[in-house]
Amino acid sequence: PGKSKKEIGDYGVNDFVQIGVNVAYFIQGIIGSLALLMFIWGGFTLMLSQGASDKIAAGKSRIVNAVIGLVIVLTSYMIIQFVLTKLGYTETHGAWYITPK
């Protein structure tokens, strides 16, 4: 009595699920940030291309790849939310330690 979960090693499946969810959200955040940087880089490439067709193509390619990356990130977020909802977890950012009913 009076000891924390960390002190007595009392971990359950929900703890491991939360670790997985946290890692997935962290990776999604990094990929989303990289997609934003690709948008900016592609936009600057287009603006500074001065009509050079190779630079215009490179800028468009970066922007298209950033859109594809964002679609992948948003799709993975929806899949994670769907799976967690089907497993009975209704709050992934709140009281995740409550066992689903």
Secondary structure, 3 states (H helix, E strand, C coil): CCCCHHHHCCCCHHHHHHHHHHHHHHHHHHHHHHHHHHHHHHHHHHHCCCCCHHHHHHHHHHHHHHHHHHHHHHHHHHHHHHHHHHHCCCCCCCCCCCCCC
